[in-house]
Amino acid sequence: MHEFALADAVVKSALRAARDAGMDRIETVTVRVGELQQIKADLFEFSLTEVLPAADPTLEGVRFVVNQEPVRFGCRVCERRFGRPDLEKVGNPDEMEAIHFIPELSHAFVRCPGCGSPDFDILAGRGVTLERVEGRSDDGPASA
């Protein structure tokens, strides 16, 4: 249930970004979640609202937008770009769990569908990123 810990980190980061930008109220927080993170989207979205500090007016009525970023790999050998649809089924849940916690382990389980090499970069689809914080200050709309 690391969704709650990630949600708490997102809320704290959004508050810090809003204060740095001079916002008095946050209206929308946009978060990007990488596919390799294997977060349960509904639980993460629920967690975002549950970890909100009760007494902070900056977050009153905040709306969260969660976008999933598909995993993308880039083969260092043949330069092919590929993602989950291009892969043979990775297989057992233990392997997926290992990749989830340490994405670099994907090299042990994934091969380039073009040349079969395990030598690739993870180009996208990992981590949780605070993309945008939109809100208001006394001077009008603001974003960070």
MDAnalysis code that builds the backbone (N, CA, C; Angstrom):
import MDAnalysis as mda
import numpy as np

u = mda.Universe.empty(432, n_residues=144, atom_resindex=np.repeat(np.arange(144), 3), trajectory=True)
u.add_TopologyAttr("name", ["N", "CA", "C"] * 144)
u.add_TopologyAttr("resid", np.arange(1, 145))
u.add_TopologyAttr("resname", ["MET", "HIS", "GLU", "PHE", "ALA", "LEU", "ALA", "ASP", "ALA", "VAL", "VAL", "LYS", "SER", "ALA", "LEU", "ARG", "ALA", "ALA", "ARG", "ASP", "ALA", "GLY", "MET", "ASP", "ARG", "ILE", "GLU", "THR", "VAL", "THR", "VAL", "ARG", "VAL", "GLY", "GLU", "LEU", "GLN", "GLN", "ILE", "LYS", "ALA", "ASP", "LEU", "PHE", "GLU", "PHE", "SER", "LEU", "THR", "GLU", "VAL", "LEU", "PRO", "ALA", "ALA", "ASP", "PRO", "THR", "LEU", "GLU", "GLY", "VAL", "ARG", "PHE", "VAL", "VAL", "ASN", "GLN", "GLU", "PRO", "VAL", "ARG", "PHE", "GLY", "CYS", "ARG", "VAL", "CYS", "GLU", "ARG", "ARG", "PHE", "GLY", "ARG", "PRO", "ASP", "LEU", "GLU", "LYS", "VAL", "GLY", "ASN", "PRO", "ASP", "GLU", "MET", "GLU", "ALA", "ILE", "HIS", "PHE", "ILE", "PRO", "GLU", "LEU", "SER", "HIS", "ALA", "PHE", "VAL", "ARG", "CYS", "PRO", "GLY", "CYS", "GLY", "SER", "PRO", "ASP", "PHE", "ASP", "ILE", "LEU", "ALA", "GLY", "ARG", "GLY", "VAL", "THR", "LEU", "GLU", "ARG", "VAL", "GLU", "GLY", "ARG", "SER", "ASP", "ASP", "GLY", "PRO", "ALA", "SER", "ALA"])
u.atoms.positions = np.array([
    [0.839, -1.193, 0.000],
    [0.000, 0.000, 0.000],
    [0.878, 1.248, 0.000],
    [1.851, 1.286, -0.887],
    [2.702, 2.459, -0.966],
    [2.005, 3.637, -1.642],
    [0.777, 3.419, -2.119],
    [0.031, 4.512, -2.737],
    [-0.166, 5.666, -1.758],
    [-0.409, 5.353, -0.476],
    [-0.602, 6.420, 0.513],
    [0.684, 7.220, 0.716],
    [1.818, 6.549, 0.774],
    [3.096, 7.250, 0.939],
    [3.392, 8.133, -0.272],
    [3.128, 7.621, -1.469],
    [3.339, 8.423, -2.673],
    [2.377, 9.609, -2.719],
    [1.132, 9.382, -2.329],
    [0.143, 10.460, -2.304],
    [0.566, 11.555, -1.327],
    [1.052, 11.163, -0.177],
    [1.517, 12.128, 0.815],
    [2.664, 12.964, 0.248],
    [3.595, 12.326, -0.430],
    [4.715, 13.047, -1.040],
    [4.234, 14.011, -2.122],
    [3.235, 13.607, -2.920],
    [2.693, 14.479, -3.965],
    [2.038, 15.700, -3.337],
    [1.239, 15.513, -2.308],
    [0.550, 16.633, -1.659],
    [1.564, 17.596, -1.051],
    [2.563, 17.075, -0.369],
    [3.593, 17.944, 0.237],
    [4.367, 18.706, -0.835],
    [4.684, 18.046, -1.940],
    [5.397, 18.708, -3.034],
    [4.534, 19.780, -3.689],
    [3.246, 19.496, -3.852],
    [2.324, 20.480, -4.437],
    [2.215, 21.713, -3.543],
    [2.122, 21.497, -2.244],
    [2.064, 22.626, -1.304],
    [3.331, 23.463, -1.382],
    [4.468, 22.818, -1.435],
    [5.748, 23.540, -1.524],
    [5.823, 24.338, -2.830],
    [5.429, 23.708, -3.945],
    [5.455, 24.396, -5.240],
    [4.501, 25.582, -5.246],
    [3.324, 25.405, -4.646],
    [2.339, 26.495, -4.600],
    [2.859, 27.658, -3.763],
    [3.416, 27.354, -2.641],
    [3.941, 28.432, -1.781],
    [5.101, 29.146, -2.462],
    [5.972, 28.391, -3.137],
    [7.092, 29.005, -3.859],
    [6.603, 29.916, -4.978],
    [5.445, 29.579, -5.564],
    [4.874, 30.383, -6.651],
    [3.953, 31.486, -6.129],
    [3.812, 31.577, -4.810],
    [2.972, 32.625, -4.225],
    [1.478, 32.350, -4.299],
    [1.082, 31.105, -4.415],
    [-0.337, 30.758, -4.489],
    [-0.951, 30.729, -3.091],
    [-2.184, 31.208, -3.022],
    [-2.956, 31.126, -1.782],
    [-3.867, 29.908, -1.776],
    [-4.222, 29.443, -2.960],
    [-5.123, 28.298, -3.090],
    [-4.712, 27.464, -4.301],
    [-4.683, 26.144, -4.105],
    [-4.402, 25.217, -5.199],
    [-5.734, 24.727, -5.747],
    [-5.888, 24.813, -7.071],
    [-7.121, 24.348, -7.702],
    [-6.953, 22.967, -8.344],
    [-5.817, 22.766, -9.039],
    [-5.588, 21.509, -9.752],
    [-4.137, 21.079, -9.600],
    [-3.959, 19.797, -9.332],
    [-2.624, 19.192, -9.283],
    [-2.620, 18.074, -10.316],
    [-1.675, 18.155, -11.252],
    [-1.548, 17.132, -12.284],
    [-0.320, 16.287, -11.984],
    [-0.539, 14.975, -11.947],
    [0.500, 14.013, -11.592],
    [0.645, 13.005, -12.723],
    [1.902, 12.671, -13.045],
    [2.172, 11.634, -14.045],
    [2.724, 10.415, -13.311],
    [2.125, 9.250, -13.580],
    [2.529, 8.004, -12.934],
    [3.015, 7.042, -14.012],
    [4.260, 6.608, -13.881],
    [4.830, 5.679, -14.839],
    [4.226, 4.287, -14.710],
    [4.047, 3.643, -15.841],
    [3.462, 2.291, -15.881],
    [4.274, 1.295, -15.055],
    [5.594, 1.435, -15.037],
    [6.431, 0.521, -14.256],
    [6.208, 0.669, -12.762],
    [5.622, 1.782, -12.346],
    [5.370, 2.004, -10.928],
    [4.305, 1.044, -10.406],
    [3.460, 0.547, -11.301],
    [2.386, -0.398, -10.969],
    [1.549, 0.061, -9.786],
    [1.134, 1.292, -9.858],
    [0.263, 1.854, -8.824],
    [-1.178, 1.527, -9.190],
    [-1.964, 1.175, -8.208],
    [-3.392, 0.979, -8.421],
    [-4.021, 2.373, -8.486],
    [-4.442, 2.765, -9.684],
    [-4.887, 4.136, -9.934],
    [-6.014, 4.567, -9.001],
    [-7.012, 3.713, -8.823],
    [-8.138, 4.104, -7.977],
    [-7.708, 4.297, -6.526],
    [-6.827, 3.442, -6.036],
    [-6.328, 3.580, -4.666],
    [-5.448, 4.818, -4.529],
    [-4.634, 5.110, -5.542],
    [-3.786, 6.297, -5.504],
    [-4.634, 7.567, -5.492],
    [-5.646, 7.627, -6.353],
    [-6.520, 8.807, -6.388],
    [-7.271, 8.973, -5.069],
    [-7.741, 7.895, -4.493],
    [-8.378, 7.932, -3.185],
    [-7.382, 8.435, -2.133],
    [-6.164, 7.917, -2.181],
    [-5.129, 8.297, -1.218],
    [-4.814, 9.784, -1.276],
    [-4.827, 10.355, -2.484],
    [-4.530, 11.781, -2.624],
    [-5.497, 12.636, -1.813],
    [-6.752, 12.260, -1.792],
    [-7.723, 13.044, -1.026],
    [-7.679, 12.718, 0.456],
    [-7.286, 11.501, 0.790],
    [-7.250, 11.086, 2.194],
    [-6.075, 11.670, 2.972],
    [-4.989, 11.989, 2.301],
    [-3.812, 12.510, 2.998],
    [-3.806, 14.038, 3.094],
    [-4.833, 14.685, 2.570],
    [-4.883, 16.151, 2.625],
    [-4.937, 16.631, 4.072],
    [-4.110, 17.608, 4.436],
    [-4.189, 18.170, 5.782],
    [-5.552, 18.846, 5.970],
    [-6.254, 18.487, 7.016],
    [-7.626, 18.969, 7.235],
    [-7.719, 20.477, 7.407],
    [-6.734, 21.084, 8.015],
    [-6.840, 22.494, 8.369],
    [-6.142, 23.432, 7.386],
    [-5.757, 22.953, 6.220],
    [-5.020, 23.803, 5.282],
    [-5.952, 24.338, 4.199],
    [-6.306, 25.634, 4.263],
    [-7.222, 26.217, 3.277],
    [-6.633, 26.273, 1.867],
    [-5.329, 26.131, 1.745],
    [-4.694, 26.154, 0.429],
    [-5.214, 25.014, -0.447],
    [-5.605, 23.907, 0.173],
    [-6.016, 22.711, -0.561],
    [-7.523, 22.509, -0.624],
    [-8.271, 23.443, -0.104],
    [-9.733, 23.294, -0.092],
    [-10.275, 23.247, -1.522],
    [-10.931, 22.145, -1.855],
    [-11.524, 21.981, -3.185],
    [-10.548, 21.578, -4.275],
    [-9.326, 21.186, -3.909],
    [-8.337, 20.804, -4.908],
    [-8.821, 19.611, -5.729],
    [-8.445, 19.609, -6.995],
    [-8.775, 18.508, -7.903],
    [-7.459, 17.904, -8.374],
    [-7.400, 16.574, -8.349],
    [-6.202, 15.868, -8.804],
    [-6.467, 15.238, -10.159],
    [-5.512, 15.388, -11.064],
    [-5.553, 14.750, -12.375],
    [-4.359, 13.805, -12.422],
    [-4.631, 12.517, -12.618],
    [-3.574, 11.512, -12.645],
    [-3.500, 10.942, -14.052],
    [-2.350, 11.132, -14.691],
    [-2.113, 10.610, -16.034],
    [-1.104, 9.481, -15.967],
    [-1.416, 8.371, -16.652],
    [-0.468, 7.263, -16.683],
    [0.457, 7.437, -17.873],
    [1.752, 7.253, -17.628],
    [2.755, 7.322, -18.685],
    [3.149, 5.895, -19.072],
    [2.901, 5.509, -20.309],
    [3.268, 4.152, -20.737],
    [4.782, 3.954, -20.701],
    [5.201, 2.733, -20.429],
    [6.621, 2.418, -20.428],
    [7.130, 2.410, -21.870],
    [8.309, 2.999, -22.060],
    [8.967, 2.997, -23.365],
    [10.424, 2.644, -23.145],
    [10.902, 1.728, -23.958],
    [12.290, 1.301, -23.910],
    [12.969, 1.707, -25.215],
    [14.273, 1.880, -25.170],
    [15.064, 2.161, -26.366],
    [16.259, 1.226, -26.406],
    [16.322, 0.374, -27.419],
    [17.401, -0.599, -27.541],
    [18.704, 0.125, -27.903],
    [19.743, -0.185, -27.185],
    [21.057, 0.415, -27.452],
    [21.760, -0.269, -28.628],
    [21.311, -1.461, -28.983],
    [21.964, -2.222, -30.052],
    [21.379, -1.855, -31.416],
    [20.058, -2.026, -31.571],
    [19.434, -1.780, -32.880],
    [18.646, -0.469, -32.932],
    [18.605, 0.253, -31.811],
    [17.946, 1.551, -31.688],
    [16.424, 1.494, -31.821],
    [15.860, 0.308, -31.736],
    [14.398, 0.189, -31.795],
    [13.787, 0.745, -30.521],
    [12.664, 1.421, -30.653],
    [11.870, 1.903, -29.525],
    [10.714, 0.927, -29.352],
    [10.459, 0.524, -28.117],
    [9.377, -0.434, -27.892],
    [8.776, -0.217, -26.520],
    [7.574, -0.765, -26.352],
    [6.844, -0.649, -25.093],
    [6.185, -1.963, -24.744],
    [5.298, -1.898, -23.775],
    [4.645, -3.116, -23.295],
    [3.953, -3.900, -24.417],
    [3.221, -3.257, -25.331],
    [2.550, -4.046, -26.383],
    [3.518, -4.830, -27.271],
    [4.764, -4.369, -27.369],
    [5.751, -5.031, -28.224],
    [6.422, -6.223, -27.552],
    [6.253, -6.335, -26.255],
    [6.978, -7.356, -25.504],
    [6.246, -8.680, -25.491],
    [7.038, -9.735, -25.419],
    [6.437, -11.016, -25.102],
    [5.995, -10.915, -23.657],
    [5.008, -11.669, -23.312],
    [4.502, -11.610, -21.933],
    [5.655, -11.823, -20.957],
    [5.825, -10.842, -20.041],
    [6.931, -10.902, -19.086],
    [6.791, -12.125, -18.206],
    [5.579, -12.508, -17.898],
    [5.413, -13.752, -17.173],
    [4.946, -13.599, -15.757],
    [5.637, -14.253, -14.865],
    [5.109, -14.434, -13.523],
    [5.086, -13.140, -12.699],
    [4.183, -13.085, -11.738],
    [4.023, -11.894, -10.907],
    [5.268, -11.522, -10.109],
    [6.104, -12.503, -9.763],
    [7.334, -12.205, -9.026],
    [8.280, -11.344, -9.856],
    [8.362, -11.626, -11.163],
    [9.212, -10.825, -12.042],
    [8.688, -9.397, -12.143],
    [7.378, -9.257, -12.309],
    [6.785, -7.921, -12.395],
    [6.966, -7.149, -11.085],
    [6.867, -7.843, -9.971],
    [7.079, -7.205, -8.670],
    [8.517, -6.711, -8.555],
    [9.464, -7.514, -9.023],
    [10.875, -7.119, -8.987],
    [11.110, -5.886, -9.850],
    [10.533, -5.864, -11.055],
    [10.676, -4.713, -11.956],
    [10.034, -3.484, -11.344],
    [8.920, -3.665, -10.675],
    [8.209, -2.561, -10.027],
    [9.101, -1.870, -8.999],
    [9.763, -2.643, -8.139],
    [10.591, -2.064, -7.084],
    [11.939, -1.575, -7.599],
    [12.507, -2.291, -8.558],
    [13.801, -1.901, -9.118],
    [13.683, -2.001, -10.644],
    [13.251, -0.921, -11.313],
    [13.031, -0.975, -12.761],
    [14.237, -1.467, -13.561],
    [15.436, -1.238, -13.047],
    [16.620, -1.701, -13.760],
    [16.656, -3.217, -13.892],
    [15.893, -3.937, -13.051],
    [15.818, -5.392, -13.173],
    [15.089, -5.831, -14.439],
    [14.444, -4.891, -15.121],
    [13.747, -5.257, -16.357],
    [14.714, -5.873, -17.360],
    [16.005, -5.523, -17.268],
    [17.006, -6.096, -18.177],
    [17.159, -7.607, -17.996],
    [16.799, -8.104, -16.833],
    [16.886, -9.539, -16.593],
    [15.700, -10.293, -17.190],
    [14.598, -9.590, -17.447],
    [13.371, -10.267, -17.877],
    [12.863, -9.839, -19.250],
    [13.308, -8.693, -19.759],
    [12.790, -8.135, -21.010],
    [13.890, -8.164, -22.062],
    [13.511, -8.454, -23.298],
    [14.430, -8.434, -24.427],
    [13.843, -7.552, -25.525],
    [14.709, -6.916, -26.281],
    [14.259, -6.110, -27.420],
    [13.546, -7.026, -28.407],
    [12.338, -6.646, -28.830],
    [11.625, -7.497, -29.793],
    [12.255, -7.466, -31.190],
    [13.148, -6.500, -31.441],
    [13.793, -6.427, -32.747],
    [15.016, -7.322, -32.868],
    [15.920, -7.239, -31.870],
    [17.181, -7.975, -31.976],
    [17.420, -8.959, -30.830],
    [16.537, -8.954, -29.819],
    [16.666, -9.879, -28.713],
    [17.640, -9.451, -27.626],
    [18.186, -8.264, -27.739],
    [19.178, -7.802, -26.767],
    [18.515, -7.356, -25.453],
    [19.191, -7.605, -24.333],
    [18.718, -7.077, -23.061],
    [19.337, -5.703, -22.759],
    [20.035, -5.119, -23.736],
    [20.739, -3.849, -23.559],
    [19.860, -2.701, -24.072],
    [19.086, -2.134, -23.168],
    [18.174, -1.056, -23.545],
    [18.083, -0.043, -22.403],
    [17.586, 1.133, -22.745],
    [17.321, 2.178, -21.759],
    [15.831, 2.223, -21.472],
    [15.483, 2.594, -20.265],
    [14.093, 2.874, -19.920],
    [13.897, 4.360, -20.201],
    [13.163, 4.673, -21.270],
    [13.003, 6.054, -21.719],
    [11.856, 6.770, -21.019],
    [10.831, 6.038, -20.657],
    [9.652, 6.642, -20.034],
    [8.887, 5.559, -19.289],
    [8.036, 5.999, -18.386],
    [7.144, 5.060, -17.715],
    [7.582, 4.618, -16.346],
    [8.421, 5.410, -15.694],
    [8.808, 5.049, -14.340],
    [8.626, 6.265, -13.439],
    [8.394, 5.998, -12.192],
    [8.300, 7.062, -11.203],
    [6.964, 7.773, -11.159],
    [6.893, 8.712, -10.230],
    [5.729, 9.575, -10.046],
    [6.243, 11.008, -10.141],
    [5.639, 11.805, -11.024],
    [6.107, 13.165, -11.275],
    [4.983, 14.160, -11.065],
    [5.272, 15.197, -10.320],
    [4.344, 16.314, -10.167],
    [4.517, 17.172, -11.415],
    [3.532, 17.115, -12.321],
    [3.654, 17.823, -13.589],
    [3.291, 19.299, -13.484],
    [2.219, 19.585, -12.777],
    [1.734, 20.968, -12.766],
    [0.874, 21.210, -11.538],
    [1.003, 22.395, -10.984],
    [0.161, 22.846, -9.879],
    [-0.459, 24.163, -10.320],
    [-1.782, 24.207, -10.374],
    [-2.488, 25.415, -10.788],
    [-3.320, 25.924, -9.622],
    [-3.361, 27.228, -9.487],
    [-4.131, 27.800, -8.397],
    [-4.291, 29.292, -8.540],
    [-4.489, 29.938, -7.394],
    [-4.737, 31.370, -7.373],
    [-3.900, 32.030, -6.292],
    [-3.534, 33.261, -6.587],
    [-2.910, 34.119, -5.589],
    [-3.774, 35.379, -5.519],
    [-3.433, 36.291, -4.656],
    [-4.176, 37.548, -4.574],
    [-4.146, 38.312, -5.896],
    [-3.109, 38.041, -6.719],
    [-2.960, 38.733, -7.997],
    [-3.697, 38.043, -9.151],
    [-4.265, 36.870, -8.916],
    [-4.980, 36.143, -9.957],
    [-4.456, 34.736, -10.146],
    [-4.724, 34.125, -11.322],
    [-4.301, 32.742, -11.565],
    [-2.776, 32.613, -11.516],
    [-2.328, 31.429, -11.077],
    [-0.893, 31.131, -11.010],
    [-0.685, 29.659, -11.267],
    [0.534, 29.316, -11.679],
    [0.870, 27.902, -11.870],
    [2.340, 27.693, -11.575],
    [2.635, 26.446, -11.253],
    [4.028, 26.063, -10.975],
    [4.292, 24.711, -11.587],
])
